[in-house]
Amino acid sequence: MEAIMGVLLGYLGLFYPTLIAAAVCFIVSLIKRSWKWMLASTILIYPGTWYLGAMPPFFWAGYIPLIPLALTIWLFLLTRKERGEVKG
């Protein structure tokens, strides 16, 4: 798995494009209050943080995707409540 991430992020140079795309998705999701955009942000940020988390000084980077994942769940529950799908 580490070799695949190394090829995707290192050789192909997809580290910064996925980081920028994740940031754009994160901002759009907050503006639109869309859990789908936030989930896209979570998926896009995961490979970069996984790659950084393998380095000793950045062991904590592996936990960064938990922030947009928690926001994804929150936005999902918020949109369900706004639509009236949840009683309460």
C-alpha positions as CSV (number, residue, x, y, z in Angstrom):
1,M,0.0,0.0,0.0
2,E,2.8,2.4,0.8
3,A,4.3,1.8,-2.7
4,I,1.0,2.7,-4.3
5,M,0.7,5.9,-2.3
6,G,4.3,6.7,-3.1
7,V,3.6,6.4,-6.8
8,L,0.4,8.3,-6.7
9,L,1.6,11.2,-4.6
10,G,5.3,11.2,-5.3
11,Y,5.9,10.1,-8.9
12,L,2.7,11.4,-10.4
13,G,2.8,14.5,-8.3
14,L,-0.8,14.3,-7.0
15,F,0.0,15.5,-3.5
16,Y,-0.7,19.2,-4.0
17,P,-3.6,18.8,-6.5
18,T,-5.5,16.5,-4.1
19,L,-4.7,18.8,-1.2
20,I,-6.1,21.8,-3.1
21,A,-9.1,19.8,-4.3
22,A,-9.8,18.7,-0.7
23,A,-9.6,22.3,0.5
24,V,-12.0,23.5,-2.2
25,C,-14.5,20.7,-1.5
26,F,-14.2,21.5,2.2
27,I,-15.1,25.2,1.6
28,V,-17.9,24.4,-0.8
29,S,-19.4,21.9,1.6
30,L,-19.4,24.5,4.4
31,I,-21.0,27.1,2.1
32,K,-23.7,24.7,0.7
33,R,-24.0,22.7,3.9
34,S,-23.6,19.6,1.8
35,W,-22.4,16.3,3.4
36,K,-21.6,15.0,-0.1
37,W,-18.9,17.7,-0.7
38,M,-17.5,17.1,2.8
39,L,-17.3,13.4,2.1
40,A,-15.4,14.2,-1.1
41,S,-13.1,16.3,0.9
42,T,-12.5,13.5,3.4
43,I,-11.7,11.0,0.6
44,L,-9.4,13.5,-1.2
45,I,-7.4,14.4,1.9
46,Y,-6.9,10.8,3.1
47,P,-4.0,9.7,0.8
48,G,-2.0,12.8,1.5
49,T,-2.4,12.5,5.3
50,W,-1.7,8.8,5.2
51,Y,1.5,9.5,3.2
52,L,2.6,12.2,5.7
53,G,1.6,10.1,8.7
54,A,4.2,7.5,7.7
55,M,7.0,10.0,8.5
56,P,8.0,10.2,12.2
57,P,7.7,14.0,12.6
58,F,4.1,13.9,11.2
59,F,2.7,10.8,12.9
60,W,-0.3,12.9,13.9
61,A,-1.3,13.7,10.3
62,G,-3.1,10.4,10.0
63,Y,-5.8,11.8,12.4
64,I,-6.6,14.9,10.2
65,P,-9.2,13.1,8.1
66,L,-11.3,12.5,11.2
67,I,-12.2,16.2,11.3
68,P,-13.9,16.3,7.9
69,L,-15.4,12.8,8.6
70,A,-17.0,14.1,11.8
71,L,-18.3,17.2,9.9
72,T,-19.7,14.8,7.2
73,I,-21.7,13.0,9.8
74,W,-22.8,16.2,11.4
75,L,-23.9,17.7,8.1
76,F,-25.7,14.5,7.1
77,L,-27.7,14.5,10.3
78,L,-28.4,18.2,10.0
79,T,-29.8,17.8,6.4
80,R,-31.9,14.8,7.5
81,K,-33.3,16.9,10.4
82,E,-34.0,19.9,8.1
83,R,-35.9,17.6,5.7
84,G,-38.0,16.2,8.5
85,E,-36.8,12.6,8.1
86,V,-35.9,12.4,11.8
87,K,-38.4,12.9,14.5
88,G,-37.2,14.9,17.4
